[in-house]
Amino acid sequence: MEFSQIALNHGLTFLAWTTGIVILVVGGFLVKLLIDLSALSKNLNETSILVNTELKPTLKEVNETLQAVNALVRSTDKNVDSFKSAVEKTFGKTKLISESIVSGLVKGFVTVMGLFAKK
């Protein structure tokens, strides 16, 4: 019985030492993990600040560019509308002139036919 008591005592002592060593190793890795996560969060914060400071001027420039393009499109739209109305007026007058010429030719042709038909 003494031998089994000694073996059990040595086994429990070995188990206690092994558990302590494993807990120390895992604790060391947890501390390293926490330190790395802290450094990562600091870097992430610095990156977000940098992106924020660099992104604001870029967005301002994009906004100004879009306003310039919008003004250009509006100006082009006005010019296209004025050209369209000028073309419509021109074709309207041309249509009137061509209708007058055609109606005059038809009347002239009817008159000539009427004169030849009487003779």
Secondary structure, 3 states (H helix, E strand, C coil): CHHHHHHHHHHHHHHHHHHHHHHHHHHHHHHHHHHHHHHHHHHHHHHHHHHHHHHHHHHHHHHHHHHHHHHHHHHHHHHHHHHHHHHHHHHHHHHHHHHHHHHHHHHHHHHHHHHHHHC
